[in-house]
Amino acid sequence: MTTTLGDIIAAYIAEQPTNRVRVDGLLRHATAVDPTLVGDPTARARLAAILTGLAEAGAVVLPKARSGWDDRTKPPLPIWVGKPTKPRRTQAAPTPRVWPQALEAAAAIASRPDEYQLLDKIGIWLRNNPNAEPVPLEERSLEILDDEKALAIETTKRLFTTGALTLDLLACYPTPVPFPSQHVPGVGPARLLVAENNATFHSLLQAARQLHPDARPDLHIGWGCGNQFPTSITAVTLLDPAPTALYYVGDLDAAGLRIAAGAAAKANAHKLPPLRPATALYEWLLAHGVPRADRSNPGISNPAALIALMPEHLHEPISQLLRGRRRIAQETLGLRALRANPNLLAQAVDYRS
């Protein structure tokens, strides 16, 4: 059995405690389970078709009023979907049974047939694999549930979110989505410098390669792939040599700062080296960049959370940008500027020769 996008969406809707389910939350959940949806030009059309199909099957109710639809982009999508009203059924209490000790906490929470089926399959696997070696989550999912994506969906449900079931119990782990990076050998311990955008990644890489090996820091240059970086930062553990310090540069706007803050929180949660701003590069952007209108910024009256990662002396100028709905694109710091300031790259990663 293969889990489709429709299965992911239907399971998410069924799991929600409210009768109305926001579609933006549904989309965030779907992309978290299947990151290939990010950047897929057909994703919106696929989602619209799936919701239409679920409505035709009577599994969801679509809004009737025009105000319940987002038609700014084609095809239009509902802002919310409703659960169909069903008559209450009296469920017979499950037959009492004795569970393995490792599953007792989950069994105490379980109340639905699908939850008991999951516990049955896990119980059989635990019995047959008492000393299992840890493997990627998808491999264990295929082994236990005959579906490589099913276990990722289960981890969003209550048996896992309450901590009653854990991936440690199943001897598996989520694999990080790698971000593109290149190693440029140099002096000192390895550092990682990640750019939010692709063009800046290429310019930083060329500038680093053109520095003399005896005068440049040992660097991994990475591309964070925009808003993917708060997810992919865990792939730092795959880099060789392992970086001892992590630095980031992105657009000086609300979206770029939000990416940096999210990635820093994820690095902290996974006990990675702390993610720091490439301060020298942000200073250069503020000194030389031309602020332009930020149409994606609805107006930020209190930017404290977005600028918390930045050094104190940059708080006020960045706050003024955000309050004024202005932005400075990181592409302002292009290849010519990096070549004209050969020490800037080393300063960005706090390297002193």
C-alpha positions in Angstrom: 0.0 0.0 0.0 1.3 3.4 -1.0 0.4 6.6 0.8 -0.8 9.3 -1.6 -1.1 13.1 -1.0 -4.8 12.4 -0.7 -4.2 10.0 2.1 -2.0 12.5 3.9 -4.7 15.2 3.6 -7.6 13.0 4.6 -5.7 11.7 7.6 -4.8 15.2 8.7 -8.4 16.4 8.4 -9.8 13.5 10.4 -7.2 14.0 13.2 -8.2 17.7 13.8 -10.4 18.4 16.8 -12.5 21.1 15.2 -15.2 20.7 12.5 -13.6 23.3 10.3 -10.0 22.8 9.3 -7.9 25.6 7.9 -6.4 24.8 4.5 -3.1 26.8 5.2 -2.4 24.5 8.2 -3.3 21.5 6.1 -0.8 22.6 3.4 2.0 23.1 6.0 1.4 19.6 7.3 1.4 18.1 3.8 4.7 19.8 2.9 6.3 18.7 6.2 5.4 15.1 5.5 6.4 15.4 1.8 9.0 18.2 1.3 9.0 17.6 -2.5 5.8 19.7 -2.6 7.8 22.8 -1.8 8.5 24.5 -5.1 6.3 22.1 -7.1 4.4 24.3 -9.6 1.6 21.7 -9.7 1.1 21.5 -5.9 -1.8 24.0 -5.7 -3.6 22.3 -8.6 -3.1 18.9 -7.0 -4.4 20.1 -3.7 -7.5 21.7 -5.3 -8.2 18.4 -7.2 -7.9 16.4 -4.0 -10.2 18.6 -2.0 -12.7 18.5 -4.8 -12.5 14.8 -4.9 -12.9 14.5 -1.1 -16.0 16.8 -1.3 -17.5 14.7 -4.1 -17.0 11.6 -2.0 -18.7 13.2 1.0 -15.5 13.2 3.1 -15.3 17.0 3.4 -17.6 20.0 3.0 -16.4 23.0 0.9 -17.4 26.6 1.6 -20.5 27.8 -0.3 -19.9 31.5 0.2 -17.3 33.3 -2.0 -15.7 34.7 1.2 -14.7 31.2 2.1 -12.3 30.9 -0.9 -8.9 32.3 -1.8 -9.0 33.1 -5.5 -6.0 35.4 -5.6 -4.1 32.6 -7.4 -5.4 29.9 -9.8 -6.9 27.5 -9.2 -8.8 29.0 -6.2 -8.6 27.1 -2.9 -11.0 27.0 0.0 -9.8 28.9 3.1 -11.2 26.0 5.2 -12.9 22.7 4.8 -15.6 21.2 7.0 -16.1 17.8 8.3 -19.4 16.2 7.3 -22.0 15.8 10.0 -22.4 12.1 10.9 -24.7 10.5 13.4 -22.9 9.5 16.6 -22.2 5.8 16.9 -21.8 4.0 20.1 -18.4 2.2 19.9 -18.0 -1.0 21.8 -15.2 -0.9 24.3 -12.2 -2.8 23.0 -11.6 -6.2 24.5 -9.1 -5.9 27.4 -5.7 -7.3 26.5 -2.2 -7.4 27.9 0.3 -5.3 26.0 4.1 -5.4 26.1 5.5 -3.0 28.7 6.9 -0.8 26.0 3.4 -0.2 24.6 1.5 0.1 27.9 1.5 3.9 27.8 0.3 4.1 24.2 -2.4 1.4 24.8 -3.8 3.5 27.7 -4.3 6.4 25.3 -5.5 4.4 22.3 -9.3 4.3 21.7 -9.7 3.9 17.9 -9.4 0.8 15.8 -6.6 2.3 13.7 -4.6 3.0 16.8 -5.0 -0.5 18.1 -4.0 -1.9 14.6 -0.9 0.3 14.7 0.0 -1.0 18.2 -0.5 -4.6 17.1 1.9 -4.2 14.2 4.5 -2.5 16.4 4.1 -5.1 19.0 4.8 -7.9 16.5 7.8 -6.0 15.2 9.2 -5.5 18.7 8.8 -9.2 19.5 10.7 -10.2 16.4 13.4 -7.5 16.6 14.5 -7.1 20.2 17.9 -5.6 19.2 17.2 -3.7 16.0 19.9 -1.4 14.6 18.7 2.2 14.0 17.8 2.9 10.4 16.1 5.8 8.6 12.4 6.4 9.4 11.2 5.5 5.9 13.0 2.1 6.0 11.4 1.2 9.3 8.0 2.4 8.1 8.1 0.1 5.2 9.2 -2.8 7.4 6.5 -2.3 10.0 3.6 -0.7 8.1 4.3 -1.8 4.5 4.4 1.8 3.5 7.5 4.0 3.6 5.5 7.2 4.3 3.0 5.9 6.8 5.1 6.2 9.9 5.9 9.9 9.2 2.1 10.5 9.3 1.7 8.6 12.5 4.3 10.7 14.2 1.9 13.7 13.9 -0.8 11.9 15.8 -1.5 11.6 19.5 0.2 8.3 20.2 3.5 10.0 19.2 2.8 13.6 20.1 2.1 12.6 23.7 5.4 10.7 23.9 3.7 7.4 24.4 5.4 6.1 21.2 8.8 7.3 20.1 11.1 6.8 17.2 13.7 5.6 19.7 11.4 2.7 20.6 11.3 1.8 16.9 15.0 2.3 16.4 14.7 4.8 13.6 15.3 8.4 12.9 14.2 11.1 10.4 16.9 11.8 7.8 17.7 15.4 7.2 17.1 16.9 3.7 20.6 17.9 2.5 21.3 21.4 1.4 23.7 22.1 -1.5 27.2 22.9 -0.2 30.8 23.0 -1.4 33.9 22.6 0.7 36.7 25.2 0.1 39.8 24.0 2.0 41.7 26.6 4.0 43.3 27.4 7.3 41.9 26.6 10.8 38.8 24.6 11.9 36.1 24.2 9.3 33.2 26.7 9.3 29.9 26.8 7.4 28.6 29.9 5.7 25.1 29.5 4.3 23.4 32.0 1.9 19.6 32.2 1.7 19.6 32.7 -2.1 21.3 30.8 -5.0 23.1 33.7 -6.6 24.8 34.7 -3.3 25.8 31.1 -2.8 27.6 31.1 -6.1 29.2 34.5 -5.5 30.5 33.5 -2.1 31.8 30.2 -3.5 33.7 31.9 -6.3 35.1 34.5 -4.0 36.3 31.9 -1.5 37.9 29.8 -4.2 39.8 32.9 -5.5 41.4 33.6 -2.1 44.9 32.2 -1.5 44.5 28.9 0.4 47.0 30.2 3.1 44.9 33.3 3.8 41.3 31.9 3.7 39.4 30.1 6.4 38.5 26.4 5.9 34.9 26.8 4.6 31.8 25.0 3.6 29.7 27.4 1.5 26.1 26.3 1.5 22.8 27.3 -0.1 19.9 27.3 2.3 17.3 27.0 -0.5 15.2 29.9 0.9 12.7 28.9 3.5 13.8 25.2 3.4 16.8 26.0 5.7 15.0 25.7 9.0 14.3 22.1 8.0 17.5 21.2 6.2 19.9 22.7 8.8 20.0 19.3 10.5 22.0 18.1 7.5 25.0 19.9 9.0 25.8 16.6 10.6 26.5 15.2 7.1 29.3 17.7 6.3 32.9 16.5 6.3 35.0 17.9 7.8 32.4 18.8 10.5 32.0 22.5 10.9 32.7 24.0 14.3 30.8 27.2 13.7 27.7 28.0 11.6 27.0 31.4 9.9 24.1 32.7 7.8 23.4 35.6 5.5 20.0 36.3 4.0 17.9 39.1 2.7 17.4 42.0 5.1 13.6 41.7 5.2 11.0 40.0 7.4 11.1 36.7 5.4 14.9 36.5 5.4 15.1 37.2 9.2 12.3 34.7 9.9 14.3 32.0 8.1 17.4 32.8 10.1 15.5 32.7 13.4 13.8 29.4 12.5 17.1 27.8 11.5 18.8 29.0 14.7 16.0 27.5 16.8 16.3 24.2 15.0 20.1 24.1 15.4 19.7 24.7 19.1 17.0 22.0 19.4 19.3 19.5 17.7 22.3 20.5 19.7 24.2 21.7 16.7 26.8 24.5 16.9 24.8 27.7 17.3 23.8 29.5 14.1 25.2 33.0 14.0 24.6 35.9 11.6 27.4 36.6 9.2 27.6 40.1 10.8 30.3 41.6 8.5 28.1 40.8 5.5 24.9 42.3 7.1 26.9 45.4 8.0 28.0 45.8 4.4 24.5 45.4 3.2 23.2 48.1 5.6 26.1 50.4 4.6 25.9 50.0 0.8 22.5 48.5 0.0 19.6 50.5 -1.3 16.4 49.9 0.7 13.4 49.0 -1.6 9.7 48.5 -0.9 8.9 45.2 0.7 5.5 44.3 -0.6 5.3 41.0 1.2 5.7 42.8 4.6 2.2 43.8 6.0 3.9 46.0 8.5 5.7 45.0 11.7 5.3 47.2 14.7 7.4 45.0 17.0 10.3 43.3 15.2 12.0 42.1 18.4 11.7 38.4 17.7 13.0 38.8 14.1 16.1 40.7 15.1 17.0 38.8 18.3 19.7 36.8 16.4 21.4 39.9 15.2 24.2 41.8 17.2 22.9 44.7 19.3 24.4 47.4 17.2 22.3 46.2 14.2 19.0 46.1 15.9 17.9 49.7 15.3 18.8 50.0 11.6 17.1 46.7 10.8 14.1 47.6 12.9 13.8 50.8 10.9 13.8 48.8 7.7 11.0 46.5 8.9 8.8 49.2 10.3 9.2 51.1 7.1 8.2 48.1 5.0 11.6 48.2 3.3 14.1 45.6 2.4 17.7 45.1 1.2 18.3 42.1 -1.1 21.3 40.1 -0.3 22.2 40.1 -4.0 23.4 43.7 -3.4 26.6 42.0 -2.0 27.6 40.5 -5.4 30.7 39.0 -6.7 32.3 42.3 -7.6 31.8 43.6 -4.1 33.3 40.4 -2.6 36.3 40.7 -4.9 36.8 44.3 -4.0 36.7 43.4 -0.3 38.8 40.3 0.0 38.9 40.3 3.8 35.1 40.4 4.0 34.6 36.7 3.7 37.0 35.9 6.6 35.4 38.6 8.7 32.0 37.1 8.1 33.0 33.9 9.8 35.0 35.5 12.5 38.3 34.1 11.1 41.5 35.8 12.1 44.7 34.6 10.3 
